[in-house]
Amino acid sequence: MSIIIKNLSYVYSRKSPYEKTALSDVSLHIKDGEFFGIIGHTGSGKSTLINHLNALTRIQSGKIAINGMDLTQKKLDYKKLRGTVGMVFQYPEYQLFDETVARDVAFGPRNLKLAEGEIAQRVREAIDMVGLNFDEIQGRSPFELSGGQKRRAAIAGVLAMRPEILVLDEPTSGLDPRGKKEILGLIQAIKSKMCRTVVMISHNMDEIAAVADRIAVLHEGKLACVKPPKELFGERALLEKLNIKMPLVTEIANRLADAGLPIERGIVSEEELVNQITNCKKSTHIAPLQPHNEG
């Protein structure tokens, strides 16, 4: 289930005083089974790019093929495409609308005109997948849920379509640190159990570095580069040129290396950094800090 994008360009308000180029000649190959990250500053074209993946934005120039499905064809099978590519927008809980959680999650499958038994099975499966208790929550109003539960319920509505590709736009926005960690863990579980391929936009460099196999950087509508996290965040000059912030873990590792400790630069994983610091302490005698005597 690969995504092939060739020479994609998009201009808003063409031939008007408000004309703005959002994407310019972008080409990407997102591999089957990949966790693919997309970063870039506001206005760099990230959301415009992912909105093309299930035809919410129609192609003006260029080509996109998803599992061999040509998105430029005039008689595009939207139902098939949107059953293949599941979209989770920023603050998805704002799109909850039905009387109960179960009815809300069932909305997509019901539009596919599936049998009621199939719909019920998908709803239970999706609610369980996002870590909510189906029996406790199915009959509750989605508006009575906590913020984290609402977001999970909204994601369940996308999963009930059983997409093979999951696309997420800033899925941890507005959450506290614990909520962010839980949602990232949920997304990784979804990838391993349900959606083989995940595409995620993020402004949080620590998050994207921790989960992505490769990261695309968009800059002023153009594709600046595509690199694995360790390679990307190990290139300080490139990050400065693109005005991309380094993950905190990487910054700490680099500072320790600058101080002369045998720590590898470009580390993007907290676990790897802890392991290297632990090994460093074992192999190097570090004198304990002495209390400061002001007398």
N, C-alpha and C positions, 0 to 999 in steps of 0.2 A: 504494500500500500504506500507507494511513493508519491511525492508531490514534485512536479517539474514545472518551474516557472521560467519563461524565456522572454527577455526583452520587454518586461511589463512596464508600461508608462501610464500615468493617469493625471489628468488636469481637471481641477474643479473650475466651474464657471467659465468654460471655454468661450473665447471670443467676446468677453465682457471686460469691463474695467476691473473686475474682481478676480480675474484669471489667476490661478495659482497651481503650480506644478507640485503634486504630492509625491509622485513616483517617477523616476527617470531611468528607463532601460535596466530594470532590475531582473537579474537571472539567478535562480536558486534551484538546488536539488535537495529536497528533504527526504532522507532515506526511510524506508520501511523500518519500523521499530525504534526510531530515533526520538530522543527528547531534545527538541530543537528550540533554542532560545533566540529571542529578537530583542535588541536593545537600541537605544537612540534617544536623543532629546525630544521634547514635545515639538510636534510639527515635522518630525523627520520622515513620517510616512508609515509608521508601524501599523496603526489601526487600519489605514487604507489598504495596506498589503493584506492583512489577514481577512478583511471583509470581502476580498476577492475569492477567498478559498471556498465559500459556499454561496457565491454569487449574490451576496447582499449588495456588493458593488460590481457592476458589470464591466467587462473588459473593454477598454477603449483601444488599447494598442498592446500587442504582445500575445502570448499564449500561456495557458495553464492547463496541465493535464493531471488529474488525480486518479490513480489506479487505471490509467488509460482512458478515463472519461475526459473528453475535450470540452472545456468550459466556454470555448468560443462558438460552439455550434448553436444555430438559431433555435432548434427545438430541444433545448437542454432539459433533461429530466430533473427538475428541481427536487422532487420528492426523493429520488434516489440519491442525489447529491447531498441533501440536508439530512438524510439518514446515514450517510457515510461520514460527513464532517459535522461534528457537534461543536457549537460555538458557545462559550461562556464569556459574557461581556463583563466589563468592569461594573462592580456593584450589581450582580445579577439578581440579588434579593429584591431590587426595585421592580423587577418584572413579575413577581408573584402577584396573582390576581384572583384566584378562585376561592371558593368557600372553605375547602379543606385541603390539606397537604396532598392527600391521595388524588383528589380531582385535579389539582394543579400539575402534579407529576404525570398524570395520565393524559394531559392535553395533547402532547406531541403524538404518542402512539394512537390516540383516538382519531387524530387527523389523518393517520395512515389507513383508517377504516379497518383496523384489526379486529379480530373476534374479542369479545369481552373477557374471555378466559386468558387470552394472550396478553391483553392490556393489564389485567390484574397481576399476572405473573411478572411483567416488566416493571410495574410500579413497585411491587414488593422487593424485587431484586435491586432496583435502583436506590430505594430508600435504605435498604440494608447496606448497599455498597458505600454510601456516604457516611455510615456510622450512626444513623438514627434508628431508634427502636420503632419498627413498623407498627406494632400493636398499640403502642402508646401515642404515636404521633399522627397516624393516618387520618383520624377524624377531626383533628384540631385545625383551627384557622391558622394559616401560615403567618398571619399578622400578630398572633399571640406568641410566636416563637422568639427566642433570643436572637441577637444579631448573627452569631455563628451558626445557629440552627437554620435560620432563614437562608444563609448562603449555601449550606449543605442541601437544603430542600430545592433550591434553585438549580444547583448542579445535578441533583437527582433527576430533575425534569429533562435535562439534556441527555443524561445517561440512559433514560428510559427509551430513547430512540436507538440505543445500541450502536453508537457511532464507532467506526474503526479508527478515526482520527479525532482527537480532542484538541480544540484550539481555545486558548485562554488569554484574555486581555487583563493584565494586572490582577490576578485572582486573589492576592492578599491585601489589596488596597483597603485602608480604613480599619484593619484589624490590629489588635494589640500583639505584642511579640509571641505570646502563647498561641493566639489564634492563627497567626501567620505560620508558625511551625506546624500546627495541626493540619492546616489546609495544604501545605506543601507535602506533608506525609500522606494525606489523602490522595493528592494528585499522583504521587509515586505509586500508591497502592492501586489506583485506577489503571495506571499504565501497565502494571504487571498482571492485572487480572481481567481487564476489559478492553482498553483502547491501546493498541500496540504503539501508535505514534502520537506524540504530544508536541504541540507547538505552543510556546508561551512567551508573551510579552511581559517584561518586567522593568521597573526603574530601580529595583533593588539588586545591586551587583552581587551582594553576598548570597542572595537567594538563587539567582540565575547561575552563578558560578558553581553552586553546590549541586544543582540538579541536571544541568544541561550537558549533553554530549558535545554539541557544537553551538556556537553563538554567532548570529549575524548582526552586524552593526550597520544601522542605517544612519546616514548623515545627509541632511538637506535633500531627502528624496532619493539619494543614490546609495547603492550597496558599497560600503567602505571595505568590508572584509567579512570572511566567515572563518572562524578558528575555534579549536577546542578551548575551553576556559583557561586551562593552565598556560597555553601558548598566548592567548589574547592578553590575559592579565599579567603576563610576564614581560610584555613589551611596553615599558614605561613611556617611551617617546611616542608610540602610536596612540596610547591612551590620552596623553597630553594634547596631541594634535587633534583628536576627535572630541576632546573635552569630556572624556568618560572617566568617571570616578573609579578608583581601584577598590575591590572588596576589602573590608576591614581586616580579614584574615590574611590576605596577601600583603597588605600594608604592614601589619605586625611582623610577618615573616621577613619582609625586606628590611625593616628597621633592625631586627635582631641580627640579620646577616651583615648589615652595615656596621653594627657594633662589634663584629668580629666573631660571632658565634657560628658554629657549623650548621646553619639552617638554610635549607634550599629556598631560593627565591621563586616567586610565582606560585606558591602554595595557595590553593583555593578551598581546601577542605579543613574544617576545624579539627577533625580527627587526625588528619595527617600532621597538622601543626603541633597538636598535643603530643603525638608520638615522637616527633623530631625533638621537641623540647625535653621530653622525658629521656630520650636516648642521649641528648646533649648533657643533661644533668648527671647521668650515669657515667659518662666518659670524661666529664670535666668537673673539677672541683670548683664549686662556686661558694665563696665565703658568705655566710648568712649576714644579713644586714644588722648593723649594730644600732642600738637606740641612741638618738642624738641627745647629748648632754648640754643643755643650755647654761648650766651653772658654771 
